[in-house]
Each structure stands twice: as C-alpha cells, then as structure tokens.
C-alpha cells in the first residue's frame, strides 16, 4: 500500500475545490427545484360561491404550501382531487384560515373543489 503525503496547503486547496464544486451543484439543484412555493387561495366574499384565483400556476415537482382563507360568510373547504388527494379541514369556518402542503406531480391540470359546495372549483396548473 502506497501512502501519499500532502502538505496542509494541498489538503486545504482540495477541500476548498470540493466545497466550491459541491456548492455549485447544490445551487443548481435548488434553482431547478425550488424548495417551497407559497400560494393563497380564498373564497369569494359574502354569499358568492367561488375561489379566487380560479387558476393557480405552480412549478412541477415542487412543495407547495397553500394557505386557504375563507372570507365568505359560509363554511367551506378546499380539496385537491386525485391524484393529489389532499385537502383542508372538512369545515373551515367563515373568517378562518387553514393550510395544506402538497408535492406537485408532473405537468398537467389538476382540480380543486369545495366538497360542501361542489359547484365551487378551481384549477391547479402545474408547469
């Protein structure tokens, strides 16, 4: 077995190069895949049924934190249909807020609804 002897400077230089290259690779991954995207979806105010915005655009393969704000005078919820299959509490009282964390699938169009008022729907557009 041969041993390679390196000076302290050579070791420090190699460690520095490894850190720079590793940092560049990690930065590239972080830029390509943001850690988290925050979005807010609200109900329409008063008695009007609907979500605002009706279309939410997010990147693919990203963690998305959805803040659901019920600004209506009625109870509502927010549920992403399959394949996401995640939702807020079953009942989010008027004036209350809930949050949902999802991991977006591949590019496509996905539906979210209020399961109390199924005519309330919106679209999550994943790009």
N, C-alpha and C positions, 0 to 999 in steps of 0.2 A: 504494500500500500504506500503510495507516494503522498506526502503532505506538501501542500502549497502554502508557503509563507507569504503573507501580505502585510504591508505596513498599515498602520492605523489610518493613514490618509487614503489608501486604496480601498479599504473596507468602507470608510465613510463615503467615498465617492460612489461606490457600488450601491450602498444603501440609499443615497440621495437619488441616484438614477432610478432605482426601483420605485421609490416613493413618487417621483415625478411621473413615470410611466403609469403606475397604478392609479395615481390621481387623475391623469388624463383619461384613462379608460373608464374610471368611475364617473367622471364628469360627463363623458359621452353617453353613458347609460342613463344618468339622471336627466340629461337633456332629451333623450329619446323617449323616456318613460317617466313623466312627472310623477312624483310621489303621491300627491293628492290634489284633486281639484275640488273646490267648494262651489256648490250651486245652491240657489234658493228657489223654491217653488212655493207659491202662495195660492190660496183660494181667491176667487173674486170676492170683493167686499159685499156686505149686505146679504140679500137672498139670492143673488145671481149665482147659478151653478157654473163652475168652470175653474180651470187652473191658469195661472199666469207665471211664466210664459207657457204657452201650449206646446212649444217645441224647445227642447233643451239640447244643445250640441256639446258633446264631450269627446275626448280622445279615446281610442280603443286601448284595452288592456291597462287601464288606469284605475286607481282607487278614487271613488267619487263620494264625497260627503254631501248628502242632500239635506238641507235644512227645510223642513216643511212647516210653513206658517199658515195657520188657519185664521184668516182675517174676516171670515164670514160670521154670520150670527147663528150658524147651524154647526152641528158636529160633522166632521169629515175625517177621511184618512187618505193616505197615498200609498198605493200598492203597485209595484212593478210586476207585470205578468211574466210568465215563463218566456225565456229561460232564466231571467234574472231572479224572479220569485222572491222578492224581498219587499217589506212594507213597514210603514209606521205602526204605531199602536192602532188597535182596532178602532178606537174612538179618540180623536183629537178634538178636545172641546173648543168652542168658539174662543178666539183670542189666544189659544195655546200654540206651542211650537214643539215639534218632535224632529229627530234626525235619524237618517238611515245612512249606512255606509255600504256601498256596493263596489264590486270589482267589475268594470265593464267588460263584456265579451268582445268578440271581434266586431268589425264594422258591420253596421246594419241599423235597422229602425226597430225600436222596442217600445211597447205601450205601457203607460201607467194610468191607473184609474183610481177613483174613489169607490170602494166596494159598497158604500152606503148609498151612493147615487151613481149608478153605473153609467149614466149618460155623461158624467164628468170623465174626460180622458185627455191624455196628452201623449206626446211622443218624445222619447229619448233617442236622439240621432247620434250614433257612435261612428266616428270617422277615424 
